[in-house]
Amino acid sequence: MKCQRCKSVRTVDATAKCAGTCVVRFSGLETEGTIPDDLGIGGGDYLKFSVCLDCGQMQGQFPVPQSYVEKDLPDEDIVDFFDNHFVEGDLVKNVGFRSLDPIIKEARDLHPKFGKFVEELFDNFISKDVRTNGKKQYKYPKVTKFVQMFRTNNLELEPS
């Protein structure tokens, strides 16, 4: 294969099997698990790319369209997630510690940015409750406020 920029024949093709253990970071976002199919670097369990060893040009079709990770998560998906995991007015601390990881994983699978938000929500309010020895207890807001909190990246809840 010849380089699409300089026509050198010194191109290297690389393929790696990650078996669901890959972390991809870009634009301040992070995915963990399999490689997104729409980034132009492989997909699923396989990282695949080609680079010219003379000019450094990555080979392939560019620009790559916006990936799902970069796109906004629809409000309906956030509402469904909230309805499946939280109840307005319940105390945040009442989520069982065994339930934290699966909930965070499900949020990450829905969208990496949303997973980070849910993880920070738990970290922030469960630890605040522990630090105040239960004097301040934080409740889940209305679902519309929860969506707004995610959209504005605002992790503020009123203590009960």
Secondary structure, DSSP 8 states (H G I E B T S, - for coil): ---TTT--S-EEEEEEE-TT-EEEEETTEEEEESB-TTSSSEEBTEEEEEEETTT--B-S-SS----TTTS---HHHHHHHHHHH--TTSBGGGS-HHHHHHHHHHHHHH-HHHHHHHHHHHHHHHHHHHHTTTSS-BB---HHHHHHHHHHT-----B-
